[in-house]
Amino acid sequence: MLQLAAVAAVFGQTALPTPERPRGRAKVAAITPHPLGGCNMGDTVENGVVDHKGEVFGYRNLYVADAAIIPEALGVNPSRTIGALSERIAKIIAMEGR
């Protein structure tokens, strides 16, 4: 908990203790959902950071190909979506010879 408290303090927050599990069950640490967003995909610089190819608007050959381009939670584990988008962006980069 000490490390979590230190990280939370950096962001001006307070870490909550791991909830106790009912007797007879293993005690496990709480986890967070997959972080998404931050470099959202959009049609223009006004509504996104990258285009449909993962290229940052205004910065040729600078690409983002991870969960940051997904603007919000998908409602399911996003690992396959992240992988598919990353593979698509890599294929586009290769096809364009960049």
C-alpha positions, 0 to 999 in steps of 0.5 A, spaced: 500 500 500 505 504 501 507 505 493 500 506 491 499 511 496 506 515 494 503 514 487 496 517 489 500 523 493 503 525 486 496 526 483 493 529 489 489 523 491 488 518 497 489 511 495 484 507 498 485 500 502 484 493 498 477 491 500 477 485 505 475 478 501 470 474 505 473 468 509 475 462 505 477 466 499 484 468 497 485 476 498 487 479 492 489 486 490 484 491 487 486 492 479 484 498 475 481 497 468 485 498 462 487 505 461 484 508 454 484 515 451 489 521 451 491 521 443 484 520 441 483 518 433 479 523 430 477 526 423 480 533 424 485 536 429 479 539 432 476 533 435 482 528 435 490 528 436 491 522 430 487 521 424 485 514 422 492 512 420 494 513 427 498 519 425 499 525 429 495 531 426 501 536 423 507 531 425 508 527 419 511 520 421 509 521 428 504 515 430 500 513 436 498 505 435 496 503 442 490 504 447 491 512 447 487 512 440 481 509 443 477 515 446 473 511 451 471 504 454 469 499 449 465 495 454 469 489 453 476 487 454 480 492 449 486 488 447 484 485 441 481 492 438 488 495 440 492 489 437 487 490 431 488 497 430 496 497 431 497 492 426 492 496 421 497 502 423 503 498 422 500 495 415 499 502 413 506 505 415 509 499 411 504 500 405 506 508 404 513 506 405 515 510 411 
